[in-house]
Amino acid sequence: MPAKKAPKRHTIASTETANLPVVKKQKVSHSSHGQEKGLVLVLGQGDVGQLGLGEDVLERKRPALVTLPEGIVQAVAGGMHTVCISDIGNVYTFGCNDEGALGRDTSEEGSETLTGKVDLGEKVVQVSAGDSHTAALTEEGTVYVWGSFRDNNGVIGLLEPMKKCTLPVKVPLDKPVVKIVSGNDHLVMLTVSGELYTSGCGEQGQLGRVAEHFANRGGRKGLMRLLEPQMVIMKPRGKVVFTDVFSGAYFTFAVSKEGHVYGFGLSNYHQLGTESTNTCFVPVKLTAFKNSTTSWVGFSGGQHHTLCLSSDGQVYSLGRAEYGRLGLGKDAKEKSEPTPVAGISDAQVVACGASVSYAVTKQGSVFAWGMGTNLQLGTGEEDDEWSPVEMTGKQLENRVVLSVSSGGQHTVLLVKDKQES
């Protein structure tokens, strides 16, 4: 007889459970999270599969379409790999997997050169990619990482010293994160309460929290000083609430609630906008960006140069001038403060590769300039471009560009058909 009562007890239990309040985690949101669904185009070098076009395609002079199983809302280029998020929050990767940057099994020959899904089990709203690492932010503010950080002497590990992670691992941070950015070998996380947490290589000051004498592999405390995500402390002691963060290869920009711009990391060509070329191991309030008429909404850094975007759609550049990466013409010299780039108006996105630069306009055009060697400019030639050139190609016809991201030798565009605009 007890067997007959079992379903009744079960019904009561589920009724009681149904009446309990469901504690739902708050979903995080930030203006940087991709919303518009599009198609992925790639160009440049693909010798390790970073174009996602298979083993036989080693380069593309013009943008080429990548086949993906779902509509894509964000596509980013790492050093030698590419990461995409679909409109339902799945992550897809392709490219070099030597340090585990793809976050998936690529033991089958050639599988790294084609699109493959990363098994995360949670909805991802943003991704970032460095030379050998990838990070993913979930809708609940949790960060997962895979791959490895490196310094000048090689692998340093990801969350534990000298250990790379070939599959996603959760970052041990108990505060919800709203935005992530990656430099070549560092990760910056902006929390919901406006704090910055950093991890990775600190040799060039890019973590903003590791003094120079500890920068080489963490000094006496060792690598955990670098790999364990810790908060960037603002000195002199005073609470600064940050609303946005951006990255260059070896440096970081952060914007405060009041609109002040802070920077830390490598500035050997004034790429941080500092007067000197000294490395900044702690955050510096950057006076070069203090302009009562300009509010800054975007930054992107290459190896030695920076692009900045003002709220009125004007593109500025600073840092190293070689190969035309500043877009200021053939006679341009190194710049220590933001200098307007002529020929582009109404910009809404700026992006840098190592020695190349891009801007996407509100009308959906993409302009490129800088080093042509890796065919990343989309001109079809290897010549350097010293001023912005509008990118063209069959795959760009009747399409608008939503975003652009550039890695070591390849570039990724997110586009959509014009009739959907």
C-alpha positions as CSV (number, residue, x, y, z in Angstrom):
1,M,0.0,0.0,0.0
2,P,2.7,2.6,0.7
3,A,3.5,2.5,-3.0
4,K,0.1,4.1,-3.8
5,K,0.8,7.0,-1.4
6,A,4.1,7.9,-2.9
7,P,2.7,9.9,-5.8
8,K,0.6,11.9,-3.4
9,R,3.5,12.8,-1.2
10,H,5.4,13.7,-4.4
11,T,2.5,16.1,-5.5
12,I,2.5,17.8,-2.1
13,A,6.3,18.3,-2.2
14,S,6.2,19.8,-5.7
15,T,3.4,22.1,-4.7
16,E,5.4,23.3,-1.7
17,T,8.4,23.8,-3.9
18,A,6.4,25.7,-6.5
19,N,5.4,28.2,-3.8
20,L,9.0,29.0,-2.8
21,P,10.4,32.1,-4.4
22,V,12.8,31.4,-7.2
23,V,16.1,33.1,-6.6
24,K,17.3,34.2,-10.1
25,K,20.7,35.5,-10.7
26,Q,20.8,39.0,-12.1
27,K,21.8,39.1,-15.8
28,V,24.7,41.4,-16.6
29,S,24.6,43.9,-19.4
30,H,27.0,46.4,-20.9
31,S,27.0,48.5,-24.1
32,S,29.8,46.4,-25.5
33,H,27.8,43.2,-25.6
34,G,27.0,42.3,-29.2
35,Q,23.3,42.5,-30.1
36,E,23.0,42.5,-33.9
37,K,23.2,39.1,-35.7
38,G,25.5,38.9,-38.6
39,L,27.9,36.9,-40.9
40,V,31.6,36.4,-40.4
41,L,34.2,37.5,-43.0
42,V,37.9,36.9,-42.7
43,L,41.1,38.1,-44.4
44,G,44.8,38.0,-44.0
45,Q,47.1,35.1,-43.2
46,G,45.6,31.7,-42.4
47,D,48.5,29.3,-42.1
48,V,47.4,27.9,-38.8
49,G,43.7,27.8,-39.6
50,Q,42.8,31.2,-38.1
51,L,40.6,32.0,-41.1
52,G,38.4,29.0,-40.5
53,L,38.4,28.1,-44.2
54,G,40.0,24.7,-43.9
55,E,43.6,23.4,-44.2
56,D,44.1,24.4,-47.8
57,V,43.4,28.1,-47.5
58,L,46.6,29.8,-46.3
59,E,45.6,33.5,-47.0
60,R,42.8,35.7,-48.2
61,K,43.5,39.0,-49.9
62,R,39.8,40.1,-49.8
63,P,37.2,39.3,-47.2
64,A,35.9,35.7,-47.4
65,L,32.8,34.2,-45.8
66,V,33.1,31.7,-43.0
67,T,30.4,29.0,-42.7
68,L,29.0,29.0,-39.1
69,P,26.0,27.0,-37.9
70,E,24.2,30.0,-36.3
71,G,24.0,33.8,-36.6
72,I,26.9,35.5,-34.9
73,V,26.8,38.6,-32.6
74,Q,30.5,38.9,-31.8
75,A,33.6,37.8,-33.7
76,V,37.1,38.5,-32.3
77,A,40.6,37.8,-33.6
78,G,43.3,36.5,-31.2
79,G,47.0,36.3,-32.1
80,M,46.5,33.2,-34.3
81,H,42.9,32.1,-33.6
82,T,39.3,33.4,-33.9
83,V,36.4,33.3,-31.5
84,C,32.7,33.8,-32.3
85,I,29.5,34.0,-30.2
86,S,26.2,33.0,-31.7
87,D,22.9,34.8,-31.1
88,I,21.9,32.0,-28.6
89,G,25.2,32.3,-26.7
90,N,27.2,29.4,-28.1
91,V,31.0,29.9,-28.6
92,Y,32.8,28.7,-31.8
93,T,36.6,28.8,-32.3
94,F,39.1,28.0,-35.0
95,G,42.9,28.5,-35.5
96,C,46.1,27.7,-33.6
97,N,45.5,25.4,-30.6
98,D,49.1,24.8,-29.5
99,E,48.4,26.3,-26.0
100,G,44.7,25.3,-25.8
101,A,43.3,28.7,-27.0
102,L,40.4,26.9,-28.9
103,G,39.0,25.4,-25.7
104,R,38.1,22.1,-27.5
105,D,39.5,18.8,-28.7
106,T,41.3,19.2,-32.0
107,S,43.0,15.8,-32.1
108,E,41.3,15.0,-35.4
109,E,43.6,16.2,-38.1
110,G,42.6,19.5,-39.6
111,S,39.8,20.1,-37.1
112,E,41.4,23.3,-35.7
113,T,41.1,24.9,-39.2
114,L,37.3,24.6,-39.2
115,T,34.6,26.0,-37.0
116,G,34.1,24.0,-33.8
117,K,31.9,24.5,-30.8
118,V,33.3,25.1,-27.2
119,D,31.3,23.1,-24.7
120,L,30.4,25.6,-22.0
121,G,26.8,24.8,-21.0
122,E,26.1,28.5,-20.2
123,K,24.9,31.4,-22.4
124,V,27.9,33.6,-23.3
125,V,27.4,37.3,-23.9
126,Q,31.0,38.4,-24.7
127,V,34.3,36.9,-25.6
128,S,37.9,38.2,-25.7
129,A,41.1,36.7,-27.2
130,G,44.8,37.2,-26.8
131,D,47.9,35.5,-28.3
132,S,47.3,32.1,-26.7
133,H,44.2,32.5,-24.4
134,T,40.5,33.1,-24.7
135,A,38.0,34.3,-22.2
136,A,34.2,34.1,-22.2
137,L,31.7,36.1,-20.1
138,T,28.3,34.5,-19.3
139,E,25.0,36.2,-19.0
140,E,25.2,35.9,-15.2
141,G,28.6,37.6,-15.0
142,T,30.9,34.5,-14.6
143,V,34.1,34.4,-16.6
144,Y,35.6,31.2,-18.1
145,V,39.1,31.1,-19.6
146,W,41.2,28.6,-21.6
147,G,44.6,28.5,-23.2
148,S,47.6,30.0,-21.5
149,F,49.4,33.3,-20.8
150,R,53.0,33.8,-21.9
151,D,55.8,36.2,-21.1
152,N,59.1,36.8,-22.8
153,N,60.4,33.4,-21.6
154,G,57.4,31.3,-22.7
155,V,54.3,29.8,-21.0
156,I,53.5,31.0,-17.5
157,G,50.1,29.2,-17.1
158,L,46.5,30.4,-16.9
159,L,45.1,30.0,-13.4
160,E,47.9,27.9,-12.0
161,P,51.6,28.3,-12.6
162,M,52.9,26.6,-15.8
163,K,49.6,24.9,-16.4
164,K,47.7,25.6,-19.6
165,C,44.0,24.7,-19.8
166,T,42.8,23.0,-23.0
167,L,39.1,23.2,-21.9
168,P,37.2,26.1,-20.2
169,V,37.8,26.7,-16.5
170,K,35.9,29.1,-14.3
171,V,37.8,32.2,-13.0
172,P,37.7,32.3,-9.2
173,L,36.0,35.7,-8.8
174,D,32.9,36.1,-6.6
175,K,31.8,39.3,-8.1
176,P,29.7,39.5,-11.3
177,V,31.7,40.8,-14.3
178,V,30.1,43.0,-17.0
179,K,33.0,43.3,-19.5
180,I,36.2,41.5,-20.3
181,V,39.1,42.5,-22.6
182,S,42.3,40.7,-23.5
183,G,45.7,42.0,-24.4
184,N,48.3,39.7,-25.9
185,D,48.9,38.0,-22.6
186,H,46.6,39.7,-20.0
187,L,43.0,39.7,-19.1
188,V,41.0,42.6,-17.6
189,M,37.6,42.2,-16.0
190,L,35.2,45.0,-15.1
191,T,32.9,44.2,-12.3
192,V,29.3,45.3,-11.9
193,S,30.4,47.7,-9.1
194,G,33.0,49.3,-11.3
195,E,36.2,47.6,-10.1
196,L,39.0,46.3,-12.3
197,Y,40.5,42.8,-11.8
198,T,43.5,41.7,-13.8
199,S,45.5,38.6,-14.5
200,G,48.2,37.4,-16.8
201,C,51.7,38.7,-17.7
202,G,52.8,41.8,-15.8
203,E,56.1,42.5,-17.5
204,Q,55.0,45.6,-19.2
205,G,52.8,47.0,-16.4
206,Q,49.6,45.9,-18.2
207,L,48.1,44.5,-15.0
208,G,48.2,47.9,-13.2
209,R,48.7,46.2,-9.8
210,V,52.2,44.6,-9.9
211,A,55.2,46.7,-9.1
212,E,58.2,46.7,-11.4
213,H,60.4,44.6,-9.2
214,F,57.7,41.9,-9.1
215,A,56.8,42.1,-12.8
216,N,59.2,39.3,-13.8
217,R,57.2,36.2,-12.9
218,G,55.9,37.7,-9.7
219,G,59.1,38.0,-7.8
220,R,59.3,36.1,-4.5
221,K,55.6,35.3,-4.4
222,G,56.0,33.7,-7.8
223,L,53.5,33.4,-10.6
224,M,50.4,33.3,-8.5
225,R,50.9,37.0,-7.9
226,L,50.2,37.4,-11.6
227,L,47.7,34.6,-12.4
228,E,45.3,35.0,-9.5
229,P,42.9,37.8,-10.5
230,Q,43.2,40.7,-8.1
231,M,41.8,44.2,-8.0
232,V,43.6,47.2,-9.3
233,I,44.0,49.5,-6.4
234,M,43.8,53.2,-7.1
235,K,46.4,55.4,-5.4
236,P,46.3,57.8,-3.6
237,R,43.5,55.9,-1.9
238,G,40.3,57.0,-3.4
239,K,37.4,55.0,-4.9
240,V,37.3,55.3,-8.6
241,V,34.3,53.7,-10.3
242,F,35.0,52.5,-13.8
243,T,32.3,52.2,-16.5
244,D,34.4,50.9,-19.3
245,V,37.7,49.2,-20.1
246,F,39.8,48.6,-23.3
247,S,43.0,46.9,-24.1
248,G,46.1,47.2,-26.3
249,A,48.7,44.4,-26.8
250,Y,50.6,45.4,-23.7
251,F,48.5,48.1,-22.1
252,T,45.1,48.9,-20.7
253,F,42.7,51.9,-20.8
254,A,39.9,52.4,-18.3
255,V,37.2,55.1,-18.3
256,S,35.8,56.3,-14.9
257,K,32.2,57.3,-14.2
258,E,33.3,61.0,-14.4
259,G,34.7,60.4,-17.8
260,H,38.4,60.5,-16.8
261,V,40.7,58.2,-18.8
262,Y,43.3,56.1,-16.9
263,G,46.0,54.0,-18.4
264,F,48.7,51.5,-17.4
265,G,51.2,49.4,-19.2
266,L,53.7,49.9,-22.0
267,S,54.1,53.4,-23.4
268,N,57.4,53.2,-25.1
269,Y,56.0,55.1,-28.1
270,H,53.6,57.2,-26.1
271,Q,50.8,54.8,-26.9
272,L,49.1,55.6,-23.6
273,G,49.3,59.3,-24.2
274,T,51.9,59.9,-21.5
275,E,54.5,62.6,-21.9
276,S,57.3,60.2,-21.1
277,T,58.0,56.8,-22.6
278,N,58.3,55.1,-19.2
279,T,56.2,52.0,-18.5
280,C,53.3,52.7,-16.2
281,F,53.0,49.9,-13.6
282,V,50.1,51.6,-11.8
283,P,47.1,53.5,-13.3
284,V,47.8,57.0,-14.4
285,K,45.1,59.6,-15.0
286,L,45.9,60.6,-18.6
287,T,45.9,64.3,-19.1
288,A,46.2,63.9,-22.9
289,F,42.5,62.8,-22.9
290,K,41.3,65.7,-20.8
291,N,39.3,67.8,-23.2
292,S,36.1,69.6,-22.1
293,T,34.6,69.3,-25.6
294,T,35.4,65.6,-26.2
295,S,34.1,62.5,-24.4
296,W,35.8,59.3,-25.2
297,V,33.7,56.2,-26.0
298,G,36.2,53.7,-27.5
299,F,39.9,52.7,-27.5
300,S,41.8,50.0,-29.2
301,G,45.5,49.3,-29.0
302,G,48.0,47.5,-31.3
303,Q,51.5,46.6,-30.4
304,H,52.7,50.2,-30.2
305,H,49.8,52.4,-31.2
306,T,46.3,53.4,-30.1
307,L,43.1,54.4,-31.8
308,C,40.5,56.4,-29.9
309,L,36.9,57.2,-30.7
310,S,35.1,60.3,-29.5
311,S,31.3,60.5,-28.9
312,D,30.9,62.6,-32.1
313,G,32.3,59.8,-34.3
314,Q,35.8,61.3,-34.8
315,V,38.8,58.8,-34.9
316,Y,42.1,59.8,-33.3
317,S,45.4,58.0,-33.2
318,L,48.6,58.2,-31.2
319,G,51.8,56.2,-30.6
320,R,54.2,54.7,-33.2
321,A,53.9,55.9,-36.8
322,E,55.9,53.3,-38.9
323,Y,54.0,51.5,-41.7
324,G,51.2,54.1,-41.6
325,R,49.4,52.6,-38.6
326,L,48.4,56.1,-37.3
327,G,46.6,57.0,-40.6
328,L,48.1,60.5,-40.6
329,G,49.8,60.4,-43.9
330,K,53.3,59.5,-45.1
331,D,55.2,62.2,-43.2
332,A,53.6,61.4,-39.8
333,K,55.8,61.1,-36.8
334,E,55.2,59.5,-33.4
335,K,52.3,61.2,-31.5
336,S,52.1,61.5,-27.7
337,E,48.5,62.7,-27.7
338,P,45.3,61.9,-29.7
339,T,45.5,63.3,-33.2
340,P,42.5,63.4,-35.5
341,V,42.5,61.0,-38.5
342,A,41.3,62.7,-41.6
343,G,38.9,61.0,-44.1
344,I,36.5,59.3,-41.7
345,S,33.5,60.7,-40.1
346,D,30.6,59.1,-38.1
347,A,32.8,56.3,-36.8
348,Q,31.2,53.9,-34.3
349,V,34.0,51.2,-33.9
350,V,37.8,51.4,-33.9
351,A,40.1,48.4,-33.8
352,C,43.8,47.7,-34.0
353,G,45.9,44.7,-35.0
354,A,49.6,44.6,-34.2
355,S,50.5,47.3,-36.9
356,V,47.1,47.9,-38.6
357,S,44.1,50.0,-37.9
358,Y,40.4,50.0,-38.7
359,A,37.3,52.1,-38.3
360,V,33.7,51.2,-39.0
361,T,31.2,54.0,-39.7
362,K,27.6,54.3,-38.7
363,Q,26.7,53.8,-42.4
364,G,28.5,50.4,-42.3
365,S,31.6,51.1,-44.2
366,V,35.0,49.8,-42.9
367,F,38.3,51.7,-43.4
368,A,41.7,50.2,-43.0
369,W,45.3,51.5,-42.9
370,G,48.8,50.5,-41.7
371,M,51.0,47.6,-42.6
372,G,50.0,45.7,-45.7
373,T,52.4,42.7,-45.4
374,N,49.8,40.2,-44.0
375,L,47.0,41.3,-46.5
376,Q,44.9,42.4,-43.6
377,L,43.9,45.7,-45.2
378,G,41.7,44.1,-47.9
379,T,43.3,46.1,-50.7
380,G,44.5,42.9,-52.4
381,E,48.0,44.2,-52.2
382,E,50.9,44.0,-49.7
383,D,51.6,47.8,-49.8
384,D,51.3,49.8,-46.6
385,E,48.6,52.4,-46.4
386,W,49.4,55.7,-44.7
387,S,45.8,57.0,-44.8
388,P,42.4,55.3,-44.4
389,V,41.2,53.3,-47.4
390,E,37.7,52.0,-47.7
391,M,37.7,48.2,-47.8
392,T,35.9,46.6,-50.7
393,G,35.3,43.1,-52.0
394,K,32.6,40.8,-53.3
395,Q,31.5,39.7,-49.8
396,L,31.1,43.4,-48.8
397,E,28.7,44.2,-51.6
398,N,25.2,45.1,-50.4
399,R,26.3,44.5,-46.8
400,V,26.9,46.8,-43.9
401,V,29.8,46.1,-41.5
402,L,28.9,45.9,-37.8
403,S,32.3,45.4,-36.2
404,V,35.9,44.5,-36.9
405,S,38.6,42.8,-34.9
406,S,42.2,42.2,-35.8
407,G,44.8,39.7,-34.6
408,G,48.5,39.1,-35.2
409,Q,48.1,38.4,-39.0
410,H,44.4,38.1,-39.7
411,T,41.3,40.3,-39.4
412,V,37.6,39.4,-38.8
413,L,34.6,41.4,-39.8
414,L,31.0,41.0,-38.7
415,V,28.6,42.0,-41.5
416,K,24.9,41.8,-42.3
417,D,22.9,42.2,-45.5
418,K,21.7,45.7,-46.3
419,Q,18.0,44.9,-46.6
420,E,18.1,43.8,-42.9
421,S,19.3,47.3,-41.9
